[in-house]
């Protein structure tokens, strides 16, 4: 019996004698206190145990230490935002399919990049590359190089594009002269065919997952690893079109052989969760997502065992287990034009 029922009963019965009224009041107060105590006790028993909350720090900028100083690049894509509702999480997704489903939902909620005709799509990435050199005895030496890569693609056909890369730092024995080449530009000029930037090329793709899968399978066949490799390339480009990325993640979620990697770090040093597949050659390829926003951060390849790598004809090197190469997407933005190209820029034709 609760308080409302007691009060209702008190007003619907005939008016009692003074002695009965006093006893009734005492009983009402006693039962009310009992009901309140029982309600508090039920609430205490039903309250779930508080889980520890993990606070994920915002990685708002990426700093790379160089011999001559520090280069700082603002990270504007894929980082956790502490102001967003999902910046605190209690537990990671249980499996790879769940992570991809969350990533698809996050991508579907973001707008596609749609440039005006006079604009350029500017993409900034950070990559880890392998460099092989020889010492005086002819022994092959391994050095890991951190590379800044940028690309400007015109929205209009008939305009030049620009690719820019610069090796920022190196970890390993290679002398600086072997990896520090300054800014390296490639100007892509219109050729016999107009050529389409990634946003326009992917704009013709459907966004229904079944249709996207059918389009991929038409080129790759049904083997999961081949579909996975095609997805990696498409996901890398679809950062300009999240609506397509959402469908690509759903296609990946349906593949046999995918696994969840609960602790992955991209080339920019951002922590994340990864969906991975064994490549069958001693490597594991991964798609990395932010731990809280589930945005795509980039990709990496991890050696699962020591493996022989062919450096050049007749030359091989043993890469150690745990060696990593990868690319992190830092930003996709629109710019009004191309920056000035280096005087030593290479030139090529825009591919068809």
C-alpha positions as CSV (number, residue, x, y, z in Angstrom):
1,X,0.0,0.0,0.0
2,X,1.4,3.4,-0.9
3,X,0.6,6.9,0.4
4,X,-1.9,7.8,-2.3
5,X,-4.0,4.8,-1.6
6,X,-4.0,5.5,2.2
7,X,-5.1,9.1,1.6
8,X,-7.8,8.0,-0.8
9,X,-9.2,5.5,1.8
10,X,-9.2,8.1,4.5
11,X,-11.4,10.5,2.5
12,X,-13.9,7.8,1.2
13,X,-14.8,6.2,4.6
14,X,-17.5,7.7,6.9
15,X,-16.3,10.4,9.4
16,X,-14.8,8.5,12.4
17,X,-15.0,9.3,16.1
18,X,-12.2,11.5,17.6
19,X,-10.6,8.3,19.2
20,X,-10.8,6.4,15.9
21,X,-9.4,9.5,14.0
22,X,-6.4,9.7,16.3
23,X,-5.7,6.0,15.8
24,X,-6.1,6.4,12.1
25,X,-3.7,9.2,11.9
26,X,-1.1,7.2,13.9
27,X,-1.6,4.2,11.6
28,X,-1.4,6.4,8.5
29,X,1.9,8.0,9.6
30,X,3.4,4.6,10.5
31,X,2.4,3.0,7.2
32,X,3.7,6.0,5.3
33,X,7.1,5.8,7.0
34,X,7.2,2.1,6.2
35,X,6.3,2.6,2.6
36,X,9.0,5.3,2.2
37,X,11.6,3.1,3.8
38,X,10.7,0.2,1.6
39,X,10.9,2.4,-1.5
40,X,14.4,3.7,-0.6
41,X,15.5,0.1,0.1
42,X,14.2,-1.1,-3.3
43,X,15.9,1.7,-5.1
44,X,19.2,0.9,-3.3
45,X,19.0,-2.8,-4.2
46,X,18.1,-2.1,-7.8
47,X,20.8,0.5,-8.4
48,X,23.5,-1.0,-10.7
49,X,27.1,-1.1,-9.4
50,X,29.0,1.9,-10.7
51,X,31.4,1.0,-13.4
52,X,34.8,2.7,-13.6
53,X,34.7,5.5,-16.2
54,X,37.6,5.8,-18.6
55,X,38.4,9.4,-19.5
56,X,39.8,9.6,-23.0
57,X,42.0,12.7,-23.5
58,X,41.5,14.7,-26.6
59,X,44.4,14.5,-29.1
60,X,44.0,17.9,-30.6
61,X,47.3,18.2,-32.2
62,X,50.1,16.0,-33.5
63,X,53.7,17.1,-32.7
64,X,56.7,15.5,-34.5
65,X,60.2,16.2,-33.2
66,X,62.8,17.0,-35.9
67,X,66.5,17.7,-35.7
68,X,65.9,21.3,-36.4
69,X,62.8,21.9,-34.2
70,X,59.2,20.8,-33.9
71,X,56.5,20.7,-36.6
72,X,52.9,20.8,-35.3
73,X,50.0,19.8,-37.4
74,X,46.5,20.4,-36.3
75,X,44.4,17.3,-36.2
76,X,40.9,18.1,-37.4
77,X,39.5,14.7,-38.4
78,X,39.0,11.7,-36.3
79,X,40.0,13.0,-32.9
80,X,37.9,12.6,-29.8
81,X,35.9,15.7,-28.8
82,X,35.5,15.9,-25.0
83,X,32.4,18.1,-25.5
84,X,30.6,15.4,-27.5
85,X,28.1,13.2,-25.7
86,X,30.1,10.0,-26.4
87,X,33.5,11.2,-25.0
88,X,33.2,8.9,-22.0
89,X,32.8,5.2,-22.5
90,X,32.4,2.4,-20.1
91,X,33.5,-0.5,-22.3
92,X,34.7,-1.0,-25.8
93,X,32.6,-2.9,-28.4
94,X,32.5,-6.6,-27.9
95,X,33.6,-7.6,-31.4
96,X,34.7,-6.4,-34.8
97,X,31.2,-6.4,-36.3
98,X,29.9,-4.2,-33.4
99,X,32.7,-1.7,-33.9
100,X,32.0,-1.5,-37.7
101,X,28.3,-1.0,-37.0
102,X,29.1,1.8,-34.6
103,X,31.5,3.3,-37.2
104,X,28.8,3.1,-39.8
105,X,26.3,4.9,-37.6
106,X,28.9,7.6,-36.8
107,X,29.8,8.1,-40.5
108,X,26.1,8.3,-41.6
109,X,25.7,11.3,-39.2
110,X,28.4,13.4,-40.9
111,X,27.9,15.4,-44.1
112,X,29.8,14.6,-47.3
113,X,32.4,17.0,-48.6
114,X,30.9,18.8,-51.6
115,X,33.2,21.5,-53.1
116,X,32.1,24.4,-55.3
117,X,33.4,24.3,-58.8
118,X,36.3,26.7,-58.1
119,X,37.5,24.9,-54.9
120,X,40.0,22.1,-54.2
121,X,39.7,19.1,-51.9
122,X,42.7,19.2,-49.6
123,X,43.6,15.9,-47.8
124,X,46.3,15.7,-45.1
125,X,47.8,12.4,-43.9
126,X,50.8,11.2,-41.9
127,X,52.4,7.9,-43.0
128,X,55.0,5.5,-41.7
129,X,57.3,4.1,-44.4
130,X,60.2,1.7,-44.4
131,X,63.6,2.6,-45.8
132,X,66.3,0.1,-46.5
133,X,70.0,1.0,-46.9
134,X,73.3,-0.7,-46.8
135,X,76.3,-0.2,-44.5
136,X,79.9,-0.3,-45.5
137,X,79.9,-4.1,-45.2
138,X,76.9,-4.5,-47.5
139,X,74.5,-5.4,-44.7
140,X,70.9,-4.2,-45.2
141,X,69.7,-1.7,-42.6
142,X,66.1,-0.9,-41.7
143,X,64.9,2.7,-40.9
144,X,61.4,3.8,-40.3
145,X,60.5,7.2,-41.8
146,X,57.6,9.5,-40.8
147,X,56.2,11.2,-43.8
148,X,53.8,14.2,-44.2
149,X,51.6,13.8,-47.3
150,X,49.2,16.3,-48.8
151,X,47.0,16.3,-51.8
152,X,44.9,19.0,-53.6
153,X,42.4,17.8,-56.2
154,X,40.4,20.3,-58.3
155,X,36.7,20.1,-58.3
156,X,36.6,21.3,-61.9
157,X,38.1,19.1,-64.6
158,X,40.8,20.6,-66.7
159,X,42.7,22.1,-63.7
160,X,46.0,20.9,-62.3
161,X,46.3,18.9,-59.0
162,X,49.2,18.9,-56.5
163,X,50.7,16.2,-54.4
164,X,53.2,17.1,-51.7
165,X,55.3,15.0,-49.3
166,X,58.0,15.7,-46.9
167,X,60.0,13.2,-44.8
168,X,59.8,14.6,-41.3
169,X,61.9,12.3,-39.1
170,X,63.5,8.9,-39.1
171,X,64.1,6.1,-36.5
172,X,67.0,3.9,-37.5
173,X,70.6,3.9,-38.7
174,X,70.1,5.6,-42.1
175,X,72.1,8.8,-42.5
176,X,69.9,11.9,-42.9
177,X,71.0,12.4,-46.5
178,X,69.2,9.2,-47.4
179,X,65.8,10.3,-46.1
180,X,65.7,14.1,-45.8
181,X,64.8,15.3,-49.3
182,X,63.0,18.5,-48.3
183,X,59.5,19.2,-49.8
184,X,58.8,17.0,-52.8
185,X,55.9,18.2,-55.1
186,X,54.2,16.5,-58.0
187,X,52.0,18.6,-60.2
188,X,49.4,16.6,-62.1
189,X,48.3,18.3,-65.3
190,X,45.2,17.6,-67.4
191,X,45.9,15.0,-70.1
192,X,43.9,13.3,-72.8
193,X,41.1,12.5,-70.4
194,X,39.8,14.8,-67.7
195,X,40.4,12.5,-64.7
196,X,38.2,12.7,-61.6
197,X,39.1,13.5,-58.1
198,X,38.2,11.0,-55.4
199,X,35.0,12.9,-54.3
200,X,33.6,12.9,-57.8
201,X,34.7,9.3,-58.6
202,X,33.1,8.0,-55.5
203,X,30.0,10.2,-56.0
204,X,28.7,7.8,-58.6
205,X,28.7,4.9,-56.0
206,X,25.4,3.9,-54.4
207,X,25.0,4.0,-50.6
208,X,22.9,0.9,-50.2
209,X,25.2,-1.7,-48.6
210,X,23.9,-4.6,-50.8
211,X,24.6,-2.6,-53.9
212,X,28.0,-1.5,-52.7
213,X,28.9,-5.1,-52.0
214,X,27.7,-6.2,-55.4
215,X,29.8,-3.5,-57.1
216,X,32.9,-4.6,-55.2
217,X,32.3,-8.3,-55.8
218,X,31.9,-7.7,-59.5
219,X,35.6,-6.8,-59.5
220,X,37.1,-9.0,-56.8
221,X,35.0,-12.1,-56.6
222,X,33.6,-13.5,-53.3
223,X,36.9,-14.3,-51.5
224,X,36.8,-12.3,-48.2
225,X,40.4,-11.3,-48.3
226,X,40.1,-9.8,-51.8
227,X,36.9,-7.9,-50.8
228,X,38.8,-6.7,-47.7
229,X,41.7,-5.3,-49.7
230,X,39.3,-3.5,-52.0
231,X,37.4,-2.1,-49.0
232,X,40.7,-0.7,-47.5
233,X,41.3,1.4,-50.6
234,X,37.8,2.6,-50.9
235,X,37.5,3.5,-47.2
236,X,40.8,5.4,-47.4
237,X,39.3,7.6,-50.2
238,X,35.8,7.8,-48.8
239,X,36.8,10.2,-46.0
240,X,35.5,12.8,-48.4
241,X,32.1,11.0,-48.6
242,X,31.1,9.6,-45.2
243,X,27.7,8.5,-46.5
244,X,29.6,5.9,-48.7
245,X,32.0,5.1,-45.8
246,X,29.0,4.0,-43.7
247,X,28.0,1.5,-46.3
248,X,31.6,0.3,-46.7
249,X,31.8,-0.4,-43.0
250,X,28.6,-2.4,-43.2
251,X,30.0,-4.5,-46.0
252,X,33.2,-5.1,-44.0
253,X,31.1,-6.2,-41.0
254,X,29.7,-9.1,-43.1
255,X,33.1,-10.6,-43.9
256,X,34.4,-13.8,-42.4
257,X,37.8,-13.5,-40.7
258,X,37.6,-10.0,-39.3
259,X,38.7,-9.6,-35.6
260,X,38.7,-6.8,-33.1
261,X,42.1,-5.3,-32.0
262,X,41.4,-3.6,-28.7
263,X,44.6,-1.5,-28.6
264,X,45.8,0.1,-31.8
265,X,47.7,3.4,-32.4
266,X,47.7,5.2,-35.7
267,X,50.7,6.8,-37.4
268,X,49.8,10.1,-35.7
269,X,50.0,8.5,-32.2
270,X,46.2,8.5,-31.7
271,X,44.9,5.5,-29.7
272,X,42.1,3.6,-31.2
273,X,40.3,0.3,-31.8
274,X,40.9,-1.7,-35.0
275,X,39.2,-4.2,-37.2
276,X,41.8,-6.5,-38.7
277,X,42.2,-9.4,-41.1
278,X,45.1,-11.8,-41.5
279,X,46.7,-11.3,-44.9
280,X,48.2,-14.8,-44.9
281,X,51.7,-13.6,-45.5
282,X,52.8,-12.9,-42.0
283,X,51.0,-9.6,-41.8
284,X,47.8,-8.3,-40.4
285,X,46.0,-5.3,-42.0
286,X,43.9,-3.1,-39.8
287,X,41.3,-0.3,-40.0
288,X,41.6,2.0,-37.0
289,X,38.8,3.9,-35.4
290,X,38.6,6.5,-32.7
291,X,37.8,4.9,-29.3
292,X,34.9,7.2,-28.5
293,X,33.6,8.8,-31.7
294,X,34.2,5.7,-33.9
295,X,35.5,7.9,-36.7
296,X,38.0,6.4,-39.1
297,X,41.5,7.4,-38.2
298,X,43.6,5.4,-40.7
299,X,45.1,2.1,-41.4
300,X,48.2,0.1,-40.6
301,X,49.9,-3.2,-41.4
302,X,51.5,-5.2,-38.6
303,X,54.0,-8.0,-38.9
304,X,52.6,-11.1,-37.0
305,X,56.0,-12.9,-37.4
306,X,59.5,-12.3,-38.7
307,X,59.2,-12.2,-42.5
308,X,61.5,-11.8,-45.5
309,X,61.1,-8.7,-47.5
310,X,62.5,-8.3,-51.0
311,X,64.2,-5.0,-51.1
312,X,65.4,-5.1,-54.7
313,X,66.3,-7.9,-57.2
314,X,68.6,-10.2,-55.3
315,X,68.3,-8.4,-52.0
316,X,66.2,-9.5,-49.1
317,X,65.8,-8.2,-45.5
318,X,64.1,-9.8,-42.5
319,X,61.5,-7.5,-41.0
320,X,60.9,-8.3,-37.3
321,X,57.6,-9.4,-35.8
322,X,55.7,-6.3,-34.6
323,X,57.0,-3.9,-37.3
324,X,54.3,-1.5,-38.4
325,X,53.6,0.7,-41.4
326,X,50.5,2.8,-41.8
327,X,48.7,6.0,-42.7
328,X,46.7,8.4,-40.5
329,X,44.1,10.7,-41.9
330,X,44.5,14.1,-40.3
331,X,42.1,16.4,-42.2
332,X,39.9,16.8,-45.2
333,X,39.1,20.4,-46.0
334,X,38.2,22.7,-48.9
335,X,40.6,25.4,-50.2
336,X,40.1,28.1,-52.8
337,X,43.2,27.2,-54.8
338,X,46.6,25.4,-55.0
339,X,49.6,26.5,-53.0
340,X,52.7,27.5,-54.9
341,X,54.5,24.4,-56.1
342,X,58.2,23.9,-55.5
343,X,60.5,25.1,-58.3
344,X,61.8,21.5,-58.5
345,X,58.3,19.9,-58.7
346,X,57.9,16.9,-60.9
347,X,55.2,16.9,-63.5
348,X,52.9,14.2,-64.7
349,X,49.5,13.7,-66.4
350,X,46.3,13.3,-64.3
351,X,45.5,9.5,-64.5
352,X,42.3,8.5,-66.3
